[in-house]
Amino acid sequence: MAIRAAISNGTIGQVYYGEVDYLHGIGPWYGQYAWNIKKAMGGSSLLTAGCHAMDLLLDYMGGEVEEVMSYQTSSQSKYFKPYEYPTTSVSILKFKDGRIGKVASVTDCLQPYYFHMHLVGSNGSVLDDKFTSLKWAGLGKDRWSMLGVPVVDSGDVSDHPYQPQFQAFVDALKAKKPTPLTDFATAFETHRVVFAADCSAAEGRPVKIAEMK
């Protein structure tokens, strides 16, 4: 929420470039591996895992995506050989107002879980749990200041803030209102961008979101 506040209150100005990346090696040591390796179940690196990064980038950037270009590759590690689809992708997003963004989904890495965020704005930037801002007296662009927020540093979903999200969903149902931030329309748009990215990687061309009927 602190990062969203930094955007909405103008602390970092207009975000004109953003990147959110999901790096989590989903190998045989991980619970979902048995079904995740199958194309019919996992779908793609972006659909099975990187969609979380896409969700966050679209929320932070706002606006509509016009076009996406995506590339895919795979690790040669024996742990990821059973996958029926490429396990790493990089997607470049072009928004209708000219801003750009990037989402990497790397589910075949051999490293600690890393959910990377970097937002570049007209008054400053946010990098994971650090920020700079020319809007605050005493802060400069030559060093980072720390945000007092926890970072998502584990693939264990028990560490993630799902409980308040589920509570918000239940509260919205009772109130007969859309769920804040995660309503159906928002999820639908994220999936349109994800499917456009996968289509782009498969066909080797930029794909307009308008093509995803």
CORLINBEL-V137278 format. One record per backbone hydrogen bond with DSSP energy under -1.0 kcal/mol. NH is the residue of the N-H (numbers start at 1). CO is the residue of the C=O. E is the energy in kcal/mol with one decimal. If there is no record, write none. Layout:
BEGIN
nh	co	e
NH	CO	E
NH	CO	E
END
This chain:
BEGIN
nh	co	e
5	1	-2.3
6	2	-2.0
7	3	-1.3
8	4	-2.8
9	5	-2.7
10	7	-1.1
12	6	-1.6
16	120	-1.9
17	120	-1.4
18	100	-1.2
19	118	-2.5
20	102	-1.9
21	116	-2.4
22	104	-2.9
23	114	-2.3
24	106	-2.5
26	107	-2.3
27	25	-1.4
30	27	-2.3
33	30	-1.7
36	32	-2.7
37	33	-1.7
38	35	-1.2
41	38	-1.0
42	38	-3.3
44	42	-1.9
48	44	-2.7
49	45	-1.4
50	45	-2.2
51	46	-1.4
52	49	-1.8
54	50	-2.1
55	51	-2.8
56	52	-1.9
57	53	-2.5
58	54	-2.5
59	55	-1.9
60	56	-2.7
61	57	-2.8
62	58	-2.2
66	94	-2.9
67	94	-1.9
68	207	-2.1
69	92	-2.2
71	90	-2.3
73	88	-2.6
80	77	-1.4
83	80	-1.4
84	37	-2.5
88	73	-2.1
89	105	-2.1
90	71	-2.3
91	103	-2.7
92	69	-3.4
93	101	-2.9
94	67	-2.9
95	99	-3.0
96	64	-2.8
98	95	-2.0
100	16	-1.9
101	93	-2.0
102	18	-2.0
103	91	-2.2
105	89	-2.8
106	22	-3.3
107	87	-2.5
114	23	-2.6
116	21	-1.8
118	19	-2.4
119	126	-2.6
120	17	-3.2
121	124	-3.0
122	14	-1.1
123	12	-2.2
124	12	-1.1
126	119	-2.4
127	130	-2.5
128	117	-2.5
130	127	-1.9
131	145	-2.6
132	125	-2.4
134	123	-3.1
139	136	-1.9
145	131	-2.7
147	129	-3.1
149	147	-1.9
159	156	-2.4
160	157	-1.3
162	160	-2.0
166	162	-3.1
167	163	-2.3
168	164	-2.3
169	165	-2.0
170	166	-2.4
171	167	-2.7
172	168	-2.2
173	169	-2.2
174	170	-2.4
175	171	-2.0
177	172	-2.6
187	183	-2.1
188	184	-2.7
189	185	-1.9
190	186	-2.0
191	187	-2.2
192	188	-2.0
193	189	-2.0
194	190	-2.4
195	191	-2.9
196	192	-2.0
197	193	-2.3
198	194	-2.4
199	195	-2.2
200	196	-2.4
201	197	-2.3
202	198	-2.0
203	199	-2.3
204	200	-1.9
205	200	-1.1
207	68	-2.7
209	66	-2.1
211	208	-1.5
212	209	-1.6
213	211	-1.6
END
